[in-house]
Amino acid sequence: MSGHSKFANIKHKKEKNDAAKGKIFTVIGRELAVAVKAGGPDPDSNSRLRDAIAKAKSNNMPNDTIEKAIKRAAGNLEGVNYEAITYEGYGPKGVAVIVETLTDNKNRTAADVRSAFTKGNGNMGATGCVSFMFDEKGQIIIEKDDDTDAETIEMTAIEAGAEDITEEEDSFEIVTAPEDFSAVREALEQAGIAYVSAEVTMIPQTYTTLTDEEDIKKMNKLLDLLDESDDVKNVYHNWDE
């Protein structure tokens, strides 16, 4: 994965999120609600909820906001009806794009996603048209600093079940199978190892480069429009930015 610094991408996303915390908090609030509905409000017995809480904290969501979201979901289980829908398609020059959504109105969401693809000079595709070009993996990014102990990070992650650890100039990237993600993340936390991002994600097998300025402008527009939708949970692509 040399040349594709995940930490640089994380920082870029966080900068954008910092300018629109309402959006990311809305999405995480929905993830918390879905996790509560799936396994109950007790994180000790609900690993999906533990992962959602960890994601909320890594995005600087206040603890009282997290607790209120969980209590609200627990007291209103019948009203929590977010549906997970994934869309696939192509950006300029065939860039592969996967859009994960959590929505209470799939007609609205489908229209918003289709509009983003159209305005970004791309097009929606059938289910499965690009997902085969990605691997679903747990991904944990740890920023390097003066106190970073590479050996401790590697040993902790490997013993907990990590598949691979890549050392970049500014970070470590730990990759796991989706089913081992929670165990590895929790082992790092128990060892006092901080991370800047931890999530189950879709990692491209290959990357596409855009050289035309108009294509780059359109691709950025596509991503920005998707980011603006509260229904959009995650966007994955194989554009080499």
N, C-alpha and C positions, 0 to 999 in steps of 0.2 A: 504494500500500500504506500510505498515511497512516493513522495510528490503530492500526496493528497492528505494534507494535515487536517485531521478531524477537529483538532483544537481550534484551528483558525476558523473553521466553519462554525463551530460552537460559539466562538466569540462574536462572529458576525451575526448569528441568529440572536444571541443575547442582547446585542446592541439594538437590534430591531425590536426585540420584545420589550426592552426597557422603555421604548418610546410608545408602547401600546400594551401596558401591563393588564389593562382591562380585558383585552382579547385573550391573552394567555391564561389569566385567572379564570375566565369564563370556561375555556376549554378544559382546564384542570378540574374545575368544579364539576363539570359533567362527567369526567373520568372518575372522580371520587364517588359521585352518585351511582354510576353504573357498577362500580366495584362494590359498594354497599349493597346494592340490589342483588348482586351475584353471590356475595358471600357473607353478608351481615356487617354490622358496624364495628366489630371488634378486630383491630388489626393483628392481634396476637394469633387469631385463628383464620385470618383472611390475607393470604400473601398478595393477592391482587391489590387489596387496599393498602398494604404496606408499601408496595411499589408506587402506587399513586401518591401516597403521602410523601415518599422520598422525592418523587418528581416535583411535587409542589414545593417542598423545602429547597430543592436545588434551584428553583426559579424564584426564590425569595418571597414565597407566599406566606403571609403572617400566620402564626400558629392558631390564633383565634379565628381567622378566616377558614382555615382547614377544619377546625373543630365544628364551627357552625355549619359548614357544608355537609359534614358527616352526620351531624344531628338532624339537619333538615332532611337529608335523604332517608335516614332511619325512621323518621316520623312521618314520611310521606312516600312510602314504598310504592303505593298504587299509582302515584303521580309521576314517578320516575320512568319515563318511557322513551329514552334516547335509543335510537337504532344506529348500529354501526354499519356503515356502507362504504365500500371502497370503489373508487373510480380509477381507471387507467387510460392513458393516452400518450400523445406525442407532442412535444414542443417543436420549435424551429429545428430544421435539419434532422428530425427524427429523434430528438432527445427523449428518452424514456421518462415518463412521469407517473407516479402513483400518488393518489390523494385519498387519505383516510379521513372519514368524517364521523361525527356523532350528532345526530339530528332528531328533532321531533317533527320535522316536516320534510320528507324526502323529495317532494316535488320542488320545493323552494331550493333545497340544496343542489339537486341535479341541475336546475336552471342556472344557479350561480356558478357551479363548476364548469358547465358547458360554455357559459359566457366568458369565463376566464380563459379557457382554451382557445376560443374563437378570437378574442381580442389579443391574445398572445401569439397569434399566427400558428396555432397548433390545432389538434383535433382529438376528440374523445375516441377511444377505441373500445373493443369488446373486453369483457372480463378475461384476464389471462394474457392479454396481448403483449404486455411488457413485464409482468411480475416474474416471469421465468428468467429474466435478466438480473434479478436481485436474489440475495440470500437473506432470509430472516435470521437475525442474530441479536443476542444481547450485546450491548456496547457500552463500555464504561470508559470515560475519559478522565485522566488524572493529570493536572497541571504540574510541571516540574518547578521546583523552587530549591532554595539552598538546603532545605531540610529533607528533601526527597531521598528515600532509601530504596533504591531500585530492587535490591535483593529481597527486602521485606515485601514489597508490592508483588513481585513475581511469585514468591513462595506462597503468600497468602492467597493470591488469585488461583494459582495452579492447584493447591491443595483443596480449594473449594469447588473446583471443577471447570476452570476456565479452559477454553480451547486454544487460545493464542494470545500472546502479548507482543505488541509492537512498540518499540521505543522511537519516538520522533525527537526532533531537536528541542521542542518545547513541552512535550507531553508523553504520556503512555496511553496506548489504546488497548483495552482488554476486551476480547471477543469471547462470547459464550454461546452455547446452544440456548434457544429460548427457554427451555425448561430448567436450565441451570442458572439463569440470570439472577433470580432472587437470592439464591444461596451465595453466589459470588459477591453480589452487592452488599449483603448483610455481613459477610465475613470481613470485607474491607472496612465497613463501618465499625465493627467490633474491634478491629485492629487499630482504629483511630486514623485510618487513611481517608483523607477527604478527596472528593471527586467533583468535577465541574458539570458532568452530565452522566446520567445513567438511564438507559432506556432500551426496550426491545425495538429494533429498527430494521430497515431494509437496506442492506449494503450492496451497492452496484458491483457486478462482476467485471464490467468494463466501463470506461468513461468516454463521453463524446465531447469533442472540443468545438467551440464556435469561434470563428475568426471574423465573420462579417459583423460590423457594428450594428447593423439593423437587426440581425438575428439576436445579438446579445441584448439589445434594447427590448425586443419582443419577449425574450425569455424572462428577463427581469420583470416585465409587465405581467406576464402570466403568473409568476411566483408571488408578486405583490398583491395581485387581485385575489389569489387563493388565500394569502395571509390575512386579507381584510375580512374574510368570512368567519363569523363565530362558529359556524358549523364544521369548519375544517380543523381537524385534530393534528394531522401530520402530512407533510408533503415530502416525498422522496423523489430524487431524480439522479440521472447519471451524467449531468453536465459538469465538466471539469472547469470550475470557476477560476 
